[in-house]
Amino acid sequence: MTSSELHLPISPFLDNACNWYLSTHQNPYDDHAELYSRYKVWMNEQGVILRDMDEKVRTYLYFKDEQSMLLFALRWGN
């Protein structure tokens, strides 16, 4: 697989991952910028290639390698 083929559709994977992260890591005293910064680190640790917010909306999540993509799909697919 080439790096351009290492992608999953955003739904349900990103929805499930975001919902879990927010439910387990957010507290009422968090600064939104700090929470988002920690979230980006967490996603990067899972092999997700993060895009800047000003890029056009994407329909896929892209990954550093095939193993990261498969683990992410298994972890957040349900």
C-alpha positions as CSV (number, residue, x, y, z in Angstrom):
1,M,0.0,0.0,0.0
2,T,1.1,3.5,-0.7
3,S,0.8,6.3,1.9
4,S,-2.1,7.8,-0.1
5,E,-4.0,4.5,0.3
6,L,-3.6,4.4,4.1
7,H,-7.0,5.9,5.0
8,L,-10.3,5.2,6.6
9,P,-13.6,7.1,6.3
10,I,-14.1,9.6,9.1
11,S,-17.4,8.0,10.3
12,P,-17.7,6.1,12.6
13,F,-14.0,5.9,13.5
14,L,-13.3,9.6,14.3
15,D,-16.6,10.0,16.0
16,N,-16.0,7.0,18.3
17,A,-12.4,8.1,19.1
18,C,-13.4,11.7,19.8
19,N,-16.3,10.8,22.0
20,W,-14.2,8.4,24.0
21,Y,-11.4,10.9,24.4
22,L,-13.7,13.7,25.5
23,S,-15.6,11.5,27.9
24,T,-12.4,10.3,29.6
25,H,-10.0,13.3,29.4
26,Q,-12.2,16.4,29.7
27,N,-12.9,18.2,32.9
28,P,-14.7,21.6,33.4
29,Y,-11.4,23.4,34.2
30,D,-9.6,22.5,31.0
31,D,-8.6,25.3,28.6
32,H,-9.9,24.3,25.2
33,A,-6.6,25.0,23.5
34,E,-4.8,22.8,26.0
35,L,-7.4,20.0,25.6
36,Y,-7.1,20.2,21.8
37,S,-3.3,20.1,22.1
38,R,-3.4,16.9,24.2
39,Y,-5.9,15.4,21.8
40,K,-3.6,16.0,18.8
41,V,-0.8,14.3,20.6
42,W,-3.0,11.3,21.4
43,M,-4.2,11.0,17.8
44,N,-0.6,11.3,16.6
45,E,0.4,8.5,19.0
46,Q,-2.2,6.3,17.2
47,G,-0.6,6.9,13.9
48,V,-3.1,9.4,12.5
49,I,-1.8,12.1,10.3
50,L,-3.4,15.3,11.4
51,R,-4.4,18.0,8.9
52,D,-4.4,21.7,9.7
53,M,-7.9,23.2,10.4
54,D,-7.6,25.6,7.5
55,E,-7.3,22.8,4.9
56,K,-10.5,21.9,3.1
57,V,-12.8,19.4,4.8
58,R,-11.6,15.8,4.4
59,T,-13.7,12.7,4.3
60,Y,-10.9,10.3,5.3
61,L,-8.4,9.9,8.2
62,Y,-4.9,9.2,6.9
63,F,-2.3,7.1,8.7
64,K,1.5,6.8,9.0
65,D,1.5,3.1,8.4
66,E,-0.7,0.1,7.7
67,Q,-0.4,-1.3,11.2
68,S,-1.6,2.0,12.8
69,M,-4.5,2.1,10.4
70,L,-5.6,-1.4,11.2
71,L,-5.3,-1.0,14.9
72,F,-7.3,2.3,14.8
73,A,-10.0,0.6,12.8
74,L,-10.2,-2.3,15.2
75,R,-10.2,-0.1,18.3
76,W,-12.7,2.5,17.1
77,G,-14.9,0.7,14.5
78,N,-17.7,-0.2,16.8
